[in-house]
Amino acid sequence: MFSKDFFITYSWLLGGCFVFALGAVLFAEPNRFAPGGTYGLAIVLHHLLGWRTELTALCMDVPLLLIGIYFLGPKFGIKTVICTFAIPLFMGLIHATYGYEALLGENQQLLSAIFGGIVYGIGIGMIFKSRATSGGSDIIAMILNKYTHISLGQLVILVDCTITLTTVLAFGEWTLPMYSWIVVFIEGKVIDVVLEGGSVYKTLMIVTNNVEAVKKVILQDINRGATLLPAIGMYQGESRNVVYTVLTRREMMILRHRIQEIDPNAFINVIDSKEILGHGFKPLIEEN
């Protein structure tokens, strides 16, 4: 039960909850940012009514979790339950030791939005990496998706943007949702980096008259695999082969320069690939 993967997974989960709490306490809450989710709405209520953000969010998350289980079934798992309680616990501890002041000062809203997005992104990325969800507004989007058949991505954006716009109604300042959108945008980019790493894989489709030489470079020099796909050129109707391979950015540049020497008339289509599963890359099946 307590395997190495277990400790790694729950380290990612609890670490992500702590980093998320840091982002909320140090950047979002003192600057009245509401970057979506129940915590965004809780921050608005904190400044309007004086309620503690973490307790308000917990009071919203627990019923949402129960409603989600009722409508969608017990699909969230123990990790989401842990996340629901761990984030407010960490926020309470940070408040008790640090306080409620903005880390960068009250007049540094742009910098707070930028660094808040980075910290939020790292935290949520770590939670996602543990194969969990933070629950909250995501559950609302999942329920609406089940009954409206609108895409989940569109519903998440709709719910979060609605929460973000409450800052205008609450405080009458149009700049606040703009700062919140900066947080959301940067957060999304950082989540991708945490989940996928800094390097983006490249999928190459290569049409060349010197297949054997290209094959040798890929298999022997770069030490990667490739697939040969039979094809027919539509212009002249000639049969030819297409080399299909997936490489890192560095490997792609090596192959590109070698092909330039081997066959200057070759055709190469390079496609960004965010996630590659299988032998030599990320395992296809991950342990829970």
Buried (B, 14 or more C-beta within 10 A) or exposed (E): EEEEEEEEBBEBBBBBBBBBBBBBBBBBBBBBBBBBBBBBBBBBBBBEEEBBBBBBBBBBBBEBBEEBBEEBEEEBEEBBBBBBEBBBBBBBBBBEEEEEEBBBEEEBBBBBBBBBBBBBBBBBBBBBBBBBBBBBBBBBBBBBBEEEEEEEEEBBBBBBBBBBBBBBEBBEEEEBBBBBBBBBBBBBEBBEBBBBEEEBBBBBBBBBEEBEBBBBBBEEEBEBEBEEEEEEEEEEEEEBBBBBBBBBEEBBEBBBEBBEEBBEEBEBEBEEBEEBEEEEEEEEEEEE
